[in-house]
Amino acid sequence: MKYGIPLFLVFAPLLSFCQNNNAPSSYDPHDIKITGYLQTQFQQAQSSGISSFSGGDFAENSDNRFIIRRGRLKIDRVDKYSSIVFQLDATQNGINLMDAFIQLQQPDHNELRLTAGLFNRPFGYSIVYSSGYRDFPERARIFQTLMPRERDIGAMLSYQPLKFLNADLAIVNGSGLYARDYDSKKDIIGNLSFKFDSLADRKLQIGFGASFYKGSVRNDTESYYSGNAAGFTKNTSPDYQGANFKRNYFGGNLQLQYNNPFGATTLKAEYVAGTQPGVAASDNITGPVASQSFTVQPATDLYLRDFSGYYIWFSQQIAETRFNLLAAYDVYDPNTKVTEEQIGLAANTTAGDIKFRTLGYGLTYRVNPRVKLTAYNERVINSSTQLQNYMDDIRDDVFTLRLQYRW
């Protein structure tokens, strides 16, 4: 028993390495099982009322807060032919449905599985990677922009012919977690992933994959804006009202973990690029969310932007202790066709075209196998532009101190 906790600490990163949120707690047949986690935290922002991707915007007159970031309660059941997952999220904002899906499988052909309901969109790595296992407090800005709240409603076919290979193909509404579909079009998501857990005498684990998202967004006006090197060109015709414009992404991801005498070293990275329909920033729409995916029919003209972004996550266990050092860097450029100096001068550019970079660093301490304490600071840097409020870097850094209990 005296080796129980050290062994857990050594292999905990490996357990989280393969944690998939689109699954019950275990595929071994069982009656109703309840699992979940609670994340309570204190945050200090650099300024009051900032727009933030670190758990949501701060109130107008507040630069610090206590919040329940996530309070998940997951119920699942598995039998020979099927499984069901139902998950709620309870915070100070109320109770929301997070997951509600049924999975069907043939016992003699369990490499094939059908999922139907509300589930994580199977794009890339970090979207389906559970927040209860992730060391970093939040997903990268690019994923919170492209796929806010991660989930959607639809159906998914998964195929795992080999232990190290998995393929997913899903058809979804495209309007996200909280909204009914607002048009007749559906979006297609595809993901192919590889995982090798026992390389180099079981010291090395490698995962990698590629994904695509093929969808569209309905335009509700007679005009839309197309991007180019000079800014945006306005296009007007009665035919554009009710037209659907492309929402297409492609991405690749890589995960490495090496268990060495200094402790487990983990590196994870993901890159995404494509075309994202958004709107112009305005008094009611802040720059960082002007390119965010819609959950309701957009009321104003669409702005079609070519974007790119990525994140790099690095963690280092300190020897075989309960401490883990964290470092992260992510970039989201919502408009790759204009340079930073052009924003505000190029035609029709707004704060919705500003590039953001985030440098994060911190430390986790595993009190025991269920309790984890995280201290993490995010240095958020926006590009300098010719826009009045964005000529210099705005003061929107955030420090988070989080306590998590998982069962």
Secondary structure, DSSP 8 states (H G I E B T S, - for coil): -TTHHHHHHHHHHHHHHT--SSS-S-SS-EEEEEEEEEEEEEEEESSTT---SSSS---TT-SEEEEEEEEEEEEEEE-SSEEEEEEEEEETTEEEEEEEEEEEEETTEEEEEEEEEEEE---TTTTTS-TTT-SSSS--HHHHHHSTTSEEEEEEEEEEEETTEEEEEEEE-SS-SS----SS--EEEEEEEEEEEEETTTTEEEEEEEEEEEEEEE--SSEEEEEETTEEEEEE-GGGTT-EEEEEEEEEEEEEEEEETTEEEEEEEEEEEEEEEE----SSS-GGGTTS--SS---S-EEEEEEEEEEEEEEEE-TTSSEEEEEEEEEEES-TTS-GGGTTTSBT--GGG--EEEEEEEEEEESSSSEEEEEEEEEEEE---SSGGGSS-----EEEEEEEEE-
